[in-house]
């Protein structure tokens, strides 16, 4: 079994179609050729030279390697890892079919492979950092094999998707020129950094500690807050409002869930009910494990009343407001800003 990374667009714009159709698509705009007729790697390059005359020679080779992997290297029985862009999670599937050309599209859905989803919404925090580094490769399609990744993820599947201790090994594989893998190219260092921060938060701020962290972020934004003491909170983890005494508006009721399990609609309904009890105009629901579809469906109807923060939103708000956190919280969560080269996708 090989393990492949397949992305659903640079912004996750194709993710829901992948999930709904039980397929992974080759999402290169305008490439409508029947690639089953292409018998060599060089043949793929010829098509790309015709379609994308502005691409450099290296760019053509890189794109061709990914397309060639999709049509000729991936095999039934292989596994696909699809990192989600809409939530801090990874989806895993098994390949069930060969390459299929779908000439009617629409663009860019001309090429696909049938899959069966093995697991959806596996929290990114379940994966060890080196696996997340591989899953952060910039390529749209590549084989994940560094540090025995294939066997380790199979073991995770048998262990309810929890990571097991791993001793690193040397990987001296040399790929042919038409192969594409996580041993080549750069990774998304911003995502790698966020994953490291997320793991640290989960270790240091589990349970009531996460409510403390959200409290610190809101204070850094200028709110005066009330933080419920540790223990049963009757649906109120935090209350927040602007002004030195907290008598301004909007008045916000906050509920924080630190579990890595996505929360369902009843938790949102409880927050809305508690908002009415404490005369809060707005609510903030923070869920480290994200939200089930029943909650996401309510996001538009509750837009002027409730905001939803998942793990990624919380990390983003932390980074945005870190300079204004109190010194005690900074000492618990030491970070520094660095500059790195912005490598294009």
N, C-alpha and C positions, 0 to 999 in steps of 0.2 A: 504493500500500500504506500502510495506517495501522498504527501500533504501539500496542497496548493493554496496560495493566497489569491483570491479573486475579489477585486474591489467593484463596488456598484456605483462608480462615478466619483469624481474628486470631492463632491459635496454630498455623496450618498443619494443622489437624485434618482437612481435606478433601484434602490434597495427594496422598496415595497413591491415593485414588479417582480424582482427575483423571488421574494417571499411568496407572493400570490401565485405565480406561475409554476413554482417548483422547478425553476430553471436558472442557470447562470448564463448570461449573455456576454457576447463580445461587443463592447460598446464603443467602437471606433466610428465616429460620424462619417457617413458617406461611403463606407467600405461595404458595398452590396454584392460584390463578386461571390460566386459559388466557390468557396475555398476548398471544397472536397476535390476539386479538379487540380489544385496546386499540389504538386508532388515533392517539391523541394523548398528548403529554406530560401534559396536564392529567388525562387518564384514569388514568394511572399514579398521579398524586397522589391522586385520589379513592379508589383501592384502598388506598393506604397510610394515608390518614386513617381509613378504616374498620378496617384491621388494627391500626394503632398509634396509638391515640387519645392516648397520652401524649407523642408526639413533638411538638416545637415546629414552627412554620411553616417555619423555616429547615431543620430536620432533615428534614421531609417533602420539601422541595425538593431537598436534597442526595441523599437516598436515591432519590428519583424520577429524578434525573438519571443516576445510575449504572444503575438498572434500565432506563431508556429507552435508554441507550447499548447495553446488552447485547442488547435485543430489536430495536432498529431502526438503530443506528449501525454496529455491528461487521458486517463483510461478509466473505464468502468471499475468501480471498487475503490478508486482513490477518494480521498477526502478533500473537501473544500472548506477553507476558513474565510469567512466574510466579516471583517470588522465593521460594526455599525457606525454610521456617522450621526445618527439621531439619538443615540444613547450610549453610555459607557459599557458596551457589551460586544460579544463576538458570537456569530452564528456558525454552526458546523453542519456540513451536509456530506452525503455520500453520492458520488457520481454514478448515475444509473444508465447513461446512454452515451453513444458516440456523438461526434460533431454532426450537427444538423444545420443545413442552410434553409432559411425562411425568406424567400425572395420578396414576399409582399410586405415584409417589415412590420411596422413602420421603422424608419430610421431612428435609432441605430440598431434595432433589434432584428438584424438579419441572420445572426448566428447564435446558436445556443447548444447547451447540453442539458439533458434531463437530470435532475438530482432528487434526492430524498433528504429532507431536513432531519438531522439526528438530534440536534439540540439548538434551541433559540435562546437568545438573551443570556448567554453565560457572562457573568460579570468580568470585566477586564481585570479586576483585582484578584481573580482566581488564578491568573496566569503568572508564572515567574517572570522576572524582568527581562531575561534574555529572550524569552518567547515573545514578549510584547515588542521587543526591539525588532525581531524578525517580522512580526505582524505590522510593524510600522514602516516596512520597506516602501519606497516611493512608487515602485512598479504597480501597475494595475493587475498584472498576472505574474506570479513567480512561484517557484517551488520553495517550500519552507523545509529546510533540512539541517540547519546549523544546530550543533549540540544535541543531536539525536531527537530533534523536535517531533518527528513523526511518531516514534514509539512513546514518547512522553505524553503526547496528547491522547493517544489511544489508552494509556494508563489512566489519564485524567477521566476519560469517559467511563472507565470501570470504577472510578472512585468518586462518583457523583460530581464530576468536574471540579474536584479539588486537586491542587498541585501537590506533588510528592517531592521529597528532598532529591536534589539532583547534583551530582558531582560532574563538573565540566570535563569535557574531553576534547582532544585536538580534532579538528576537522580539516583533513588535508586533501579533500576532493578537489579536482580540477574539472570544471565543466567544459564540455565542447562549446565552440563559438556560438552555436544556435540554441544553447540552453540558457535559461534565465532563472536565477535562484536568489535566496536571501544572502548568499555569500558575495553578491555583486551589488554595486551601487550604494547609495546612501539611504539612511532611514529618516523618518520624520522626527527630527530631534525635539521639536516642540511637543509632539504627542508623547515621546519617550519621557520627557521631563515631567509632563502632567501625570503620566502613569506613576512615576516615582513619588511625586507629591501625594497622589491619591493613596498609594500604599502606606505612606507615612501617616497620613491623616487617619486612615482606618485603624492603624495600630495605636495611635496616640489619643484619638478622640472618639472612641467607640462609645455608644450609649449616650449618657448625659453630656459627655465631653463634646459631642458634635453640636449639641444645642449651645454649649458655651462658645464654640467656634462661630456659629451663625450669629450669636449675640455680639461677639467682637466685630464681625463684619458690619453689622447694622450700626453699631456704635461708631465705627470708622466712617460710615456714610453720613453721620450727623444725627442719628436717632437717639433719643433717650429710651432706655429699655427696662423691662422687668423680666428677669430670668427666673422661672419656677425652680424651686429647690429639687434636688435629685429625689426621685420616687414618683408615685402616681401623680399625674399632672392634670387629670380631668380634661384632656384635650388642649391644654395650653402649655406650650413649652416656653413661649416668649410673647411679650407684648411690646410694641414699639410705636413711637410717635415722634414727630419733630419737636424742636424747642428744648430749652434748657431744663424745663420741668416735665416735658413730655405731654403738654396740653395742646399741641398743635394737631393738624391733620395732614395726611391721612393717619388714622389709627389702625394699626396692623396687628393681627393675631397670627402667630407663627406656630406651626407644628413641624417637628423634625423627627424623621425616621432614619436610623443609622443601619438598619438591616440591609443585606445585599440582595434581598428579595423585592421585586417590583411590587408596589402597593396598588390596591384595587379601589374601586369607586366608593365603598363605605367610608374609607379614611377621608376622602375629599368631602363627602356629605357631613361627616362629623366636624370637620373644620368649619364648614359653612354654618352649621348649627351653633358652634361655639362662638363664631364671629358675632352672631346675633345676640348671644347671651352677654357678651362683654361690650356690645355696642361698637364693634370694630367695623370700619367701612371696607377694609381690604384684608386679604389673607395671603399668607405665604406658606406653601407646602413644600418642604424639603425632604426628598427621598434619595438616600445614597444609592439604593438599588434601582432607581428609576420608577416608571409608572406603567401599569398595564394599559392596554388599548382603551378600556372603559373610562380611564381617567383622561387620556389624551384626547378622546372624542369630546370631552367637555371643555377643552381649553379655549375654544372660540367663544362658547356661550358664557363662560365665566371670565372673559378677558378683562373686564373692568372691575372685577372683584378679587380674583385669585391669580397669583403667580406660582408656577411650578419650577422648582430647581431640582435637577438631578445631580449626580456626582460631577459631571463636567461643568454644569452651571456654577456649582459651589466652588470648584477649583478656580474657574474664571473670575468669580467675584472676589475670591481670596487674593489672587494676583493683582486684580485691579485696585484693591483697597489695602494691600499689605503695608504700604508706607505709613498709613494712618492707624494701624492697629496699636493697641497699648503694648508697652514694652514687655510685660509679663507673657502675653500671648506670643509675641515675636520670639521670646526666649524658648518657648515650647515648640515653636515651628520655625527654626532658623532657615532662612533662604537668602540668596543673593541674586541680583540681576546680572546676566551675562549677555554678550553679543555673539551671534553666530551668523554664518553666511546663509542667506536666504536662497536655497537651491530651488529652482522651479520644478513643478510636478513633472 
